[in-house]
Amino acid sequence: MASRLFSSYSSIFHDPTPTPLSSSSRNLKLPNFPSRPHFRTCVSSQLTPDPNSPDPVTKSSSLSKNKIWVNPKKLKAKQLLKKSSTSRFNPNPLVNVTKSLDSCQSDQEVSLILNNAFGDNVLGRDAVFILNKMVNSNTAPIVLKHFLDKINPSKGEEVILYNVTLKVFRKSGDFRGAEKLFDEMLLRGVKPDNITFSTMINCARMCSAPDKAVEWFEKMPRYGCEPDDVTCSAMVYMYARVNNADMALKLYERAKAEKWRLDTVTFSTLIRMYGMSGNYDGCLSVYEDLKVLGVKPNVAMYNTLLNAMFRAKRPQQAKIIYEEMTGNGFLPDLITYAALLRVYVAAQFKEEAFRVYKEMKEKGMEMSTVLYNILLAMCGDVGCTDEAIEIFEDMKSSGTCKPDDWTFSSLITIYSCSGKVSEAEAALNEMVKSGFEPNLFVLTSLVQCYGKAKQTDNVVKTFKQVLDKGIIPDDRFWCCLLNVMTQTPNKEFGKLIDCIEKANSKLGSVVRYLVEEKEDDGVFRKEVSELLNSIDAEVKKPFCNCLIDLCVNLNVPDRARDLLDLGLKLEIYTDIQSKSQAQWSLNLKKLSLGAALTALHAWISDLSKAFQAGEDLPPLLGINTGQGKHRYSDKGLASVLKSHLKELNAPFHEGADKSGWFLMTKVAAKSWLESRGSTESIAAMRSVDLGVPTMALHH
């Protein structure tokens, strides 16, 4: 009896949503997964009354009536459905029984309701219907036990009842309860089937336990079960979630080859998996697969891809993806805009970043303090003072975001780099009133600001403030102080040297050598070498740049050359000079002005020696300065170098199709080097007013 009634239950299982994977499965041997069978089922919700039953509910639920399939597209479909015993106009009385069972608090209540509804005359189909509709995982096992006792099903029919009950645990997100019921199922001698495992896997997915889903997937061969394509598709997601890339990709490639159904969530998770491993080309490959397979993307997937492009530092690719997203009719949300802002800010694409910010404001989206802060930090990096002030005022008037210490730090840095003393001091006062104490970063910015304004006494006052607060100056602070010295009148050097010697005797000794032009028997190079080896790697180059700039301003070119040589030996400077058969080049792009001029004269000296030694020059000689100017100065390396080359009568010309390059032919080089003679040396380098910060201060 029960066999016929249980035969059509399968369609209520198998969620098509995919799932992830675990490292333990790397050695799992994949079986030859069969294709998922297609079920055509029809479970009647209107049951034929049992004439022998004394209960009114039971009288309305027993054997199925004959069913007639109705095409819903027919004109008379609605009229026929209204007359149908399965329509919503004739609700199944078992639904009320199910609702009563879900609200039960005890075993006695469950027994009372079921006995009143069915007595001893329970059909398997009724049991499946009730358990399938239930949502209370505390009550469902009690209901299951009652039905097992009353129906006395076969083993094949028992697994159906257990599977339907496991579905209740899945719906309620009770994975531990599901595992407990599975153990009970085994103790009863019931063998699990594919639907048992797919339900457990999906329950783990619903409970955000991808590692458990993987564990249950890998149990299947032990019980003689072979997962179908729906379960395997789900496992692509699950394996990706637990970052078992080997299994995720193995199943993914099989899914594509055998045309399994994969949903958008799976593609999004694969993109995230690739992104976490740093394989950003893999992210884009999955995105292309999605388009080829005709899977419809969603906003969440686009957001995942945009965040991957942020980590990959690929702003142009992010721009293309965003255009495809909007072109496909998807409206960006806050996460989309936040990802775009991060991408553009990191790449210093200021126009694009400001455009995104403007669009967010127009749509009334709430900015977070973090997003405001990264915009302000970018303004500092690219020198957009006016835009920074506008963003800061917008932030204060937003009503949802308040400036924090990072906000004020960025604002003070922006003012400081521009030399706006009164504005920087006003921002500092507002910061203190808001309850934030200035940290070393803020005080370093103030030192830079006062130095740029040539307010040496305020530099000294700020330095003392650092010491009074018990703050230990870091390498960036010392680098900033050295940079201030390059802009300080010689008569006030003593004030700054006194400050340096109080807290950093090694640096103070090196500066004394430069300022006082002490005799050197190798001690200077030894002390500078020890100093440069003691500081952070990322500060070494700007630190060495500052020292060379100071030498140029003090007109001690020999010391500048010593520092350049040390920088080359310690590999602080790399790839400054390069040679090929076609061209000899000097790369000055990442040097300060003083260091660039020093490197230029060293290169000219090397050219003269090579020419005098009879070495054949290449067809072309070139100097690469890069493009543009310093963001907080009217001076740029190219303009300074152009002027200096003119003073040296060097026949370099600006490259017509190579912006930022100065080029000289072999013939012109020979003529010029002959005219210079052997008396020219690095001492010909003149003192130059640099006036450009050597390092940009940023978070």
N, C-alpha and C positions, 0 to 999 in steps of 0.2 A: 504493500500500500504506500508506504512512505517513499519508496524509490521513485514512483511516478510524480509524487508531489514535490520532491526535492529537485527534480531534474532541471529546472529552469532558473536556478538561483544565481548562476555565474555572472550575469551581466551587472550585478550590483557591486562588483569588485573591480580591481585594476584601475586605479587612478592613473591617467596618462602623464601626470606631472613627474618630471625626472628627479634624480637624487645623486649624492657624492661617494668618496673612496678613501682607503687607508693603506698605510705603508705595508701592513701585513699581507696585503694581497698581491704584492709584486710578483710572487712565485706561483700565483693561482693559475692553474691550467684551465683555460676557457673551454667549455664544452661546445659542441656544435649546436648552438641555440636554435630551436625550431621557431618557425613563424607562429605568431599568436593566432589561435583558432578564432574564427568569427562565429559568434553566437547569435541566433535569432530566437529570442525568448519572449514570452508573454505571460506574466504572472497576473492572474485575475485578482482584483481587490474586492470583487463581489462574490461571496461564497454561497453555495447552495445550502439551505438550512438542513440540519439533521432532524428528521421528524421524531427521533427517539430521545432527543435532548430536552431536559426540563428547563434549561436556562434560555432566556430570551436572546441573549447575545449569541449563544451557540447556535440558536436556530437560524441566525442570519449568516452563519459562516461554516461552510463545510466543503463540499465538492464544487468544482468549477462548472459554470454554465458554458454553453458553446459561445464562442466569440466570433464577431464579424469585424474584420479590419476595415476602417473607414479612411479614405483618402481625405486628409484635411483640406486639400485644395478644392474639393468639390463644393458646389454651391449649397448643397443640403447638409454639409458636414456638421454645421453647428446644431441644426435641428436633430440630426441623428445622435450627436453626442449628448444633447440634453436628455434624450430618451434612454441613453446608454446607462446600464447599471454601474459602469465604472467611472462615470463623469463626476465632476466636483459638485454637481447638484444632488448626487446620491452618495455622500461620504461613507467610507467604510467604517462600520462600527468598531473594528479592531483598532482604529486610530485612537479612539477614546480610551480603550484598554491600555494601549501603549503609553499614553500621557499619564494615566493613573499609576502605572508601574514606575515611570521615571520620577514621580514625586514621592515614591515610597521611602520610608525611613528604616524599615525593619523587615526581617524574613517573614514575620507573621502577616504583615500587610500584603506582601507579595503573594503569599499562599492564599490569602483570603480573596484577593482580586481574581487570581487565576482559577481558583476552584469555583467561584461564583460565575465566571465567564465560560468555563469549559467543563468543569467537573472532571471526569476521567476520559472524556471523549475529545482528545486533542489531536489535530491533524498536523503533519509535518509542515505543510504549506503555511498554516496559521502561525506556527512557531517561528518559521523563517521570516514571515512578514513582520511580526512583533519585534523580534530581535533586530531586524534590519532598520526599523524605525526608531529604536531606542537610542538615547544619548547619555544615559546615566550609567557610567561604568561601575559604580558601586552596587547597583541593583541588577545589572545584566547577568552576572554569574549566577545569582540566585534564581533568576528566571530560567536560565539555561539548565540548571540542575533540575528544576521542576519539570521542564519539558523532556529532558533525558529520561527521567523516572517514569513519566506518563506515556511517552511514545515508544520507548524501547526500540530505538532505531538500530540499523545495522552499522558496522564500522564505517562504511562508505557514506552513510547518511549522517553519522556523528560528526565527521569532519566538516560537513556543511554547516551544522549548527555551531560548531566552534568557530568556524571562519566568520560567520555572521556576527557572532558575539565579539570576536576580535575587532571587527569593524567599529563596534561601539567604543572600544578603547582608543581606536584611531581618531574617531570623531571628537572624543573628549580630551585627547592629548595625554592619555595615561599610559605611557610606554612601559613603566615598571609593572603595572597591572596586567598589561598584555603579555609580558614575559612570564608572569606568574600563571596566567591562564594557559599559556603554551606548555609550561611544565606539567600542569594538571592534565592537559590533553595527552601528553606522552605517558604519564602514569596510568591513564585509563586505557592505554594501548591503541590510541587513535593515531594513525600515520598522517603527518601533515602533507599537504599537496602544494602545488605552485601558488594557488590563491592564498594559502596560509602565509607563505613567505612574502608574497607581494604585499599583503596587508601589513605584516610586521615591518617591512621595509618602508612602506608609506607612513606607518605610525611613527617610525623613527624620524622620518623627514618632517612630519607635522610637529614633532617635539624638538626640532633643531638638533638632532643627534645623528649627524651623518656617519660618525664612526660606528654607531650601532647598526645603521643601515648596511654598511659594508660588512660588518660581522655577520649579519643575518644572510646577506647575499652569498657569502662564502661558505655558509652552512648547507646550502641547498644540495650540492653534490652528495653530501653525507647521507641525505635522506632520499636519494634517488630522484631528485627534482632537477629539471633543466629549465632555467628561466627563459621566458619568451621575450619577444622584442620589446614589449612595453616595459617589462621590468629592467631589461638591459639598457633601454633608453634612459630610464630613471637613474640607473647606476652611473651613467656618464656624468650626470650632475653631482651625484654623491661622491664619486671618486675625485672629481675636481674640487669639491668643497673641502675634502680632507687633504688636498694637495698631493694625492698619489697620481702624479702626472702620467706615469707609465700606463697604469690601468685605464685612466680616463681617456687617454689618447688612443689606446688599443681599442676600447669600446667605441670611441668616437669615429675612428676610421672605419670600423665595421658597420656602424650605424649609417655612415654615408654610402658605403658600398652596397649595403642591403636595403637602403632606403627605409630605415626605421624612422618612426616619427620622433623628432626632437623639437622641444618647444623653446621659446625665447629665453626662458629662465636658464636653460641648460647652456645656451650660447653665451649668455651674460656671465655665467659662472666660469666657463672655460676662458673667457676673456680675462676675468679676474685672476684665475689661476696663472695664466701666462704673464699677466702684469706683475703678480707677486714674485715671480721668478726672474723678472727683468727681460723676458722675451717679448718685446713690444711688437716685433714683426709678426709673432704668433698671434697677438691680439688682433692685428689687422687682417691676418689670414682667416681667422674664425669669422670675423665680420663679413669678409667677402663670401665665405661659405654660406652664411646666413642668407645673403642676398641671392646667391646662385640657387639655393634650395627653396627659395620662395617663402621662407619663414618671415612672418611679419615682426619687425622689431618693436620695441616699446621705449618709453622715455627712460626707464631704469637701465636698460641695456646701453642706450646712448650715453647716459651718465657714467656708467662703468667704463666705457671706452674713452670718454673725455678725461676721466681721472687717470687712466693708464697713459694717455698722451701727455698729461701733466708730469707724471713721473718720468716719462721718456724724454721730456724737454723737446716736444715736437709741436710747437704752436701752429705751424702751417697745416699740419695734418689735423689738428684739433679744429681749425677753422673750416676745413673741408667737411669734416664729420658733422659739425654744427649746421653747415649749410644744407647737407643732405637730410639731416633731421628735420629742419624746418621746411625743406622742400617736400618732404614726405607727409607734411601736415601735422607733425607733432609740435605741441607747444612746450617750450622749455620751462622747467620749474626752477625753484630756488637752488636745488642741487646742481642743475645744469649751469646756471649762471655762476655759481660759486666755483665750479670746476673750470669754466672758461676764464674767470678772473685770475685764478691761480696760474693757469697756463700762460696767459698774456703777461701777467706781472712778472713771473719768473723769467720770461724771455725779454722783459722790458719793452713789450709792444704797447707803448702808452696809448696810441690812438685807439687800438682795439679794446684795451682795458677800459678806457674812459667811455667808449661807446656802449660796452656792456653795462657799466655802472649807470649811465644815463637811461638805458632801456629798463633797467630794474626800477629806477625811480619812477619812470613814466607808468610802469605797471603796478606801482604801489607795493612792491615787494619789500619785506623787511630785511635790511642788512644786519649782519651780526657785527659785533665788535671786532672779531677776527678779520672779517672781510674789509672793514674800514681800515684796519691797521695795515693789512698787506698793501692796500692801495696807497696809504700814506708812505709806507716804506718804499714803494716803487717811485713815488714822487720825489723822495730823497735821492734815489739812485739815478734818476734821469733829469733831476734839476727842475721839476715843475712846482715852483713855489706857490704861484697863484692858485693852481689847481688844488694843492695841498690845503691851503687855507679854506677854500670852498668846501672841500670834503670834510674838514674838521668842523666847520660850522654846521654842515648838514648832519653830522653825527650828533652834535650837541642838541640840535633841534628835532631829532628823530623821535624822541620820546621813548625809545626802546633800548637805545645803546648809550652807555656812558664812557667817556674816555678813560682808559686805564694807563698804567705806567708806560706801556709800550707806545700808546698813542702819543703821550707827551714827549717821550724820548725821540720818536720820529720827527715830531714837529720842531723840537729844539734843534735836532740835527740839520733839518732843512734850512732853518734860519741861520744856523751857525755856518754852514757851507756857503751861504750867500753873504756872510758878513753882516747880517742884520742884528746888531747887538741888542737894541731896545726890544725888538720883537722876541728874541731868544730869551731875554731876561723876563719879559712879561709871561711867556709860556712857562718858564720855570716857576714863577710865583703862582701861576694858576695850578700848576702841578702840585706844589706844596699845599695850597689851600684845599685841593681835592683829596688830600691825605696820603700823597705819595712822596717818599723821600728820593731825591736824586741819587742814582747809582753811578758807578764808575763810567758807564757809557755816556750818560748825560753830562757828567763833569768833563769827560774827554771832549765832547762836542763843544762845550763852553770854552775850553782851552783853545780849540781850533778857531772858534768865533772871535775871541779876543785877539788871538794872534793875527788873524786876517785883517782885523781893524787896527792892528799895531798898538794895542792897549796892553803893553807888557806888564804893567802893575796889576791889572786884572788877571792876567795869566798866572802871575805869582800868587795872587790871592786865592785863585781857584785851586792851584797846586797845594797850598797850605790846607785848604778845605778838605782835599782828598786825604791828606795825612791826619788831620784832626779827627776825621770820621773813622779812622782806623782802617781805611781801605788801602789795600796793597796795589799799587799801580801795575798794570799788566803790560805786555809788550806793545800792544796797540797804543796805550797811553804814551809810552816813551817815544814811539814812532811819531805820534801826533806832536809831541813836544819838540822833537827834532825838526819836524816840518815847520813849526812855528818859528824856529830859529832861522830858517831860510828866508823868512819874511820880516825878521826883526832887525832894526838898525844896529850896526856894529857896537855903538856906544852902550847899548843896553844888554849886550850878550852876558855880561857878568851876572846880572840878576837871574838869568835862566840857568847859567852854569852852576851857580850856588844851589839852586833848587835840585838840579840833577844830581850833584855830588852828595847831597844829603840822603838821597834814597837809592842811588845806583852808582856806586863808586866806579865800577868798571866802565860804564858809559861816560861818566864824568871825566875819567882819565883820557878816553879817546877824544872827547870834544876838546879838552884842554890842548891836546897835541895839535889839533886842527887850528884852533883860534890863536894859540900862542906860537905856532910854527916852531915847535921844539925840534932840536936835532934828533935824528933818528938813526939808530944802529940796528934796526930790525925789530925794536920793541913795539913800534906802532903796528906793524903787520901782525905781530904775535897777539897783541891785545885785541885788535879788531877781529882776528880769526876766532879767538876764544869767545868774544862777545856774540858774534854771529852764530856760532855753534850752540850757544846757550838759549836762543830764543825760538819761539814756535816756527815751524816750517812755513806756514802760510803768511807769516809776517816778515820773513827773511828778506824777500825782494823789496817790499816798500821800505823796510828799515835801511837796507843798503842804498836804495835810491835816495833816501833822505840825507844820508851821510855824504853821498857824492854831490847832491845838490848844494849842501852846505860848503863843500870844498870849492865848487864853482863860484858860489857867491863870495867866498873869502879869497878867491883868486889864488888857490893853491892847487894847480892842475896836477902836480906830481902825486899828491895825496889822492886825488880823484882817480888817477890811473892805477895807483896801488889798490884802491878799493875795488875798481873794476876787475883787476886781475884776480883779487881774492874771490870776488863774486863768481868769476868763471871757474876757478879751481874748486870752489865749494859747490859748484853746479847750481848756484842760485840763479845765474844767468845761463841760459842754454840756447843754442841755435841762433846766436846773434849774427855770426858770419857763416856763409855757405858758398861753396864753389861747385861749378859744373863747367863742362866744356863750352857751353853757350853763354853763361853769365856768372859773374861773381856778385853776391848780394850782401847787404847789411840790413838786418831786420831790427827796427827800433820800436815796434808797435807797443810793446809792454814796458817800456822804460820811461822814467821821468825825464823832464827836459834836460836836467844836468847830466844824468846818466847817459842820455841819448847823445848829447854833445861830446861827452867823454868817449863814448864808443865810436863816434864818427871820427874823431881825431886819431884814435888808436887804429882804426881801419885805414885811414889815409896814410898813416905812418907805415902800416903793413904793405899798402900798395906801393909806396915809394921804395921800400926795401926790395919788394919783388921786382919792380921795374929796374932798379939799379943792379940787381943780381942777374938781369937778363932773362927773367922768367917771362914767357909769352902771356900776354893779357888776353882775356876772352873777348868776343865781339861786342859784349855789352856789360856795363857795370850798373847796378841799381841799388837804391836805398828805399826801403819800405817803411813809411811812417804811419800807415793806417789813415783812416779818414776822420774828418770832423775835428771838433775842438773839445776841450774839457768842459763838462756840463756846468761848472760854476765859474768859468773864466772866459774872457774874450780870446785868450791865447790858445793855440793848438800846436801840437808838435810839428805838423807840416808847415805852418806859417813861420814858426821860429826857425826851423831848419832851412827853409827857403831863403830867409833873410841872411842866415849865417853862411850859407853856400855862396851867396852873392858877395859877401865880405871877403871870402876866400878866393874869389874869382874862379870858382870851380864850375866848369861848363856842363853842369847837370841841367836837364830840362824836365818839366813835369810830364809824366806819361799820358799820352792822349787817350789811350784806351785802357790804362791801368791806374785808376784813381788811387791816390796816396803813394804813388811811386815817383821817384826822381831817377832819371836814366842818363847815362853818358856812354858814348860810343868808344871803341878801342882807340880810334884815331885821335879823338878829342882828349882822351885820358892821357895818351902818350905826350901830346903837346903840352898839356897842363902840368904833368909831373916833371917834364924837362924844365919848364919855366920856374917851377918851385925850387929846384936844386936840392941839394942835400942839407941845407941849413935849416929848413923848416922842421919843426917838431911839435910835439903836443903843447909846448909852452906858448904857441901862437894862439891857443884858445883864450878868448877874452871873457871877462866876467859878464854874466848875463843875469838880468833881473828875471827870475823864474816866475814867482808869484802864482804858482799853481799847486793845489794840494796833491801830495804824492799818493795818498791812498784815500779812497772813499770810505767813510764810516757808515756802516749799515748793520742791521741786526743779522 
